[in-house]
Amino acid sequence: MTAVGNARFDRLNALAGLFALALFAALGVAWWRERAQHYETPRWQAVRFESLAAAEPGSNAELWVVAVNLDCPHCQQHLRALAARTAARARPPRLAALIVDSHTVPRAHDLGVALPGGLWWDRDQVWRQAWGRRVYGETFRFDASGSLLSSTPAGVVPDSSSSRM
């Protein structure tokens, strides 16, 4: 290799190193900004969401809300599996679906499961912006007053976190 070839190779290496360093710094800043952001503890307040299918009245059972993106078959399958897994319980939870990351009113959509807790649309991006959530299929357990009891990822039964579906 000639001296000119070596100099060009050294400049490309230096440029690649600077690019990698800048990318690493940008990721660090993005991570820091996300971690510095204060998010609300999730709390179920029906008035913050738009009802697409009414909840059944008169039950003090826990409300389990699954964050569903209509383009995500995995989170929809989790919702159906959760409904099947809890249906035989003496006091099943009131299962609900919260349609997230849909910027327009969702068209009629059959999720293939009864939703005694209702079908809700997160019009104002409460799930993402206020609660700071990012994972589709996450299941939230709320008590009768709307307080968060737990949240679990898709594939996990909320009140038995060691039990995978």
C-alpha angles and dihedrals in degrees: 000000000000127000089253090052091050092050091050091048091049091051092049090050091049091048092049090049092051091048091051091048092049091048091049091049092049091051090049092052092047091049092048092049091050093048092046092053114102114224129191120249103251113260125175110241109159092202089069091063135053115244114231094171121015123246118242109260130234107034128125092192118124116276115231112195120192119200105229129186109198090221092055114086091182095062091044090052089050089054092052093046091049091051092050092046095052101036095090095053119115089234107020118192120255100257118211136175124220112201106217135187093022110129094190130050105281113246117238105297129181110214090187096241140086111253110200088173091055138243114275136186120216095217094163096046093244091153094056105027105033101027095035094226125156110166120094115221094032110149122216122200114208128182123227091276093053097254117145114251098176145326125219136181124252113286095035125100103233099225093041103044093177091057114090121198 
